[in-house]
Amino acid sequence: MESDGQLQLYGAVADRLKEAHTRVRTLQVPESVRMALTRKLLVITAAAKHDLAGAAARLDRLLKDIDEGRYPGDG
């Protein structure tokens, strides 16, 4: 059985992934950038099934990049 801490982390990552998807959907960026960001989120979602802590770290990095205006393909 999973510990309460692990379940809380799953919940927190799930909430943050939902928030990230909403943010990506509302970004004013070219469709190709939006698609690349969406693919990254899907990869993070899949990774969370096997490596929750690693997925949380990847999500942190992606959200930081979005906050700082660094998008895939922005050279």
C-alpha positions in Angstrom: 0.0 0.0 0.0 1.2 3.5 -0.8 2.1 5.9 2.0 0.1 9.0 2.7 3.0 11.1 1.6 3.2 9.3 -1.8 -0.6 9.7 -2.3 -0.3 13.4 -1.5 2.5 13.7 -4.0 0.4 12.0 -6.6 -2.4 14.5 -5.9 -0.1 17.5 -6.0 1.5 16.4 -9.3 -1.9 15.7 -10.8 -3.2 19.1 -9.8 -0.1 20.8 -11.2 -0.3 18.9 -14.5 -3.9 20.0 -14.9 -2.8 23.6 -14.2 0.1 23.3 -16.7 -2.3 21.9 -19.4 -4.6 24.9 -18.8 -1.7 27.4 -19.0 -0.4 25.8 -22.2 -3.8 25.9 -23.8 -4.2 29.6 -23.1 -0.6 30.7 -24.1 -0.4 33.2 -27.0 2.2 31.1 -29.0 2.3 29.5 -32.4 0.4 26.2 -32.7 3.7 24.3 -33.2 5.0 25.6 -29.9 1.7 24.7 -28.1 1.9 21.2 -29.6 5.5 20.8 -28.5 4.6 21.9 -24.9 1.6 19.5 -24.9 3.8 16.6 -26.0 6.2 17.4 -23.1 3.3 17.4 -20.7 2.1 14.1 -22.0 5.6 12.6 -21.5 5.7 13.9 -18.0 2.3 12.5 -17.3 3.4 9.1 -18.5 6.7 9.3 -16.5 4.7 10.0 -13.4 3.3 6.4 -13.5 6.9 5.0 -13.0 8.9 7.8 -11.4 6.7 10.3 -9.6 9.6 12.3 -8.1 11.3 12.6 -11.4 8.1 13.6 -13.2 7.6 16.3 -10.5 11.1 17.7 -11.1 10.5 17.7 -14.9 7.3 19.5 -14.4 9.0 22.1 -12.3 11.6 22.7 -15.0 8.9 22.9 -17.7 6.8 25.4 -15.7 9.9 27.5 -15.0 10.7 27.6 -18.7 7.1 28.7 -19.5 7.2 31.3 -16.7 10.5 32.7 -18.2 9.1 32.6 -21.8 11.4 29.8 -23.0 9.5 27.6 -25.3 10.5 24.6 -27.5 11.9 25.7 -30.8 12.6 29.2 -29.6 16.3 28.8 -30.4 
